[in-house]
Amino acid sequence: MDEPKRGTVIHIGDTDIFTWTQNNPHIIFPELIVAAEELLYKDKDEMFAFQVENMLGRKKNSFDFFVRKKEVGETLSKAMDWAIGEEEYELCTRIKLLQEFLHKHNEF
């Protein structure tokens, strides 16, 4: 699996953002994992993951996705559920390492 690029902008045309997010976890979760790695290993509170842009009529809309330290555990749990279901075992390993890192650093 190729590493997602940091600062990714995804153009979805006139597709509804909610519909797009429901239909594209294979794009969303790898981007969130890369952001979670950067967030945890660099000890940040918040990390930009990616941006989705759509056009409704003549209006351009942008939706930014972030990973936040206070919510990263839940993000990792959801990503792991998806990765197991899709048999993305390399991603599962990366998520497990992040969960262990988070657990280790929350003990102190």
C-alpha positions in Angstrom: 0.0 0.0 0.0 1.4 3.4 -1.0 1.9 6.0 1.7 -0.7 8.8 1.4 0.7 12.2 0.7 0.6 14.9 3.4 -1.7 17.8 2.7 -3.9 15.8 0.3 -6.8 17.6 -1.3 -9.5 15.4 -2.8 -11.9 16.9 -5.3 -15.3 15.1 -5.4 -17.2 17.3 -7.9 -20.8 17.7 -7.0 -20.9 14.6 -4.8 -22.5 15.2 -1.3 -19.7 15.2 1.4 -21.7 12.8 3.7 -22.3 10.3 0.8 -18.6 10.5 -0.2 -17.3 9.9 3.4 -19.6 6.9 3.7 -18.5 5.3 0.5 -14.7 6.0 0.7 -13.2 4.6 4.0 -10.4 3.1 1.9 -9.2 6.7 1.2 -10.1 8.2 4.6 -8.6 5.8 7.1 -5.1 5.6 5.5 -4.9 9.4 5.5 -6.1 9.5 9.2 -3.5 7.0 10.2 -0.6 9.0 8.6 -1.9 12.1 10.5 -2.2 10.1 13.7 1.4 8.9 13.4 2.6 12.4 13.0 0.4 13.7 15.8 1.6 11.1 18.3 5.3 10.7 17.3 5.8 14.5 17.2 3.6 15.1 20.3 1.1 17.5 18.7 -2.4 18.3 19.9 -3.9 18.4 16.4 -2.8 17.4 13.0 -4.4 18.2 9.6 -5.1 14.9 7.7 -6.7 15.9 4.4 -9.2 18.2 2.7 -12.2 17.3 0.6 -13.6 19.9 -1.9 -16.9 19.7 -3.7 -19.0 22.1 -5.9 -22.6 22.6 -5.2 -24.0 24.8 -7.9 -21.4 27.5 -8.4 -20.2 27.3 -4.8 -17.0 25.6 -3.9 -17.0 24.0 -0.4 -14.0 22.7 1.5 -14.1 20.2 4.4 -10.9 19.7 6.5 -10.3 16.5 8.3 -8.1 16.6 11.5 -6.8 14.1 14.0 -6.9 15.4 17.6 -5.0 14.0 20.5 -8.0 13.9 22.7 -9.9 11.8 20.1 -7.0 9.8 18.6 -7.9 6.6 20.5 -11.4 6.5 19.1 -10.0 7.3 15.6 -7.5 4.4 15.9 -10.2 2.0 17.1 -12.5 2.8 14.2 -9.6 2.5 11.7 -8.6 -0.9 13.2 -12.2 -2.2 12.8 -12.1 -1.1 9.1 -8.6 -2.4 8.4 -9.4 -5.8 9.9 -12.6 -6.1 7.9 -10.7 -5.2 4.7 -7.8 -7.4 5.5 -5.4 -4.5 5.4 -2.9 -6.2 7.7 0.0 -3.8 7.2 -2.3 -0.9 8.3 -3.4 -3.1 11.2 0.2 -3.4 12.4 0.7 0.4 12.1 -2.5 1.1 14.1 -1.5 -1.5 16.8 1.8 0.2 17.2 0.1 3.6 17.5 -2.3 2.2 20.1 0.6 0.7 22.1 2.4 4.1 21.9 -0.7 5.9 23.1 -1.2 3.5 25.9 2.4 3.6 27.0 2.4 7.4 27.1 -0.9 7.7 28.9 0.3 5.6 31.8 2.5 8.4 33.2 
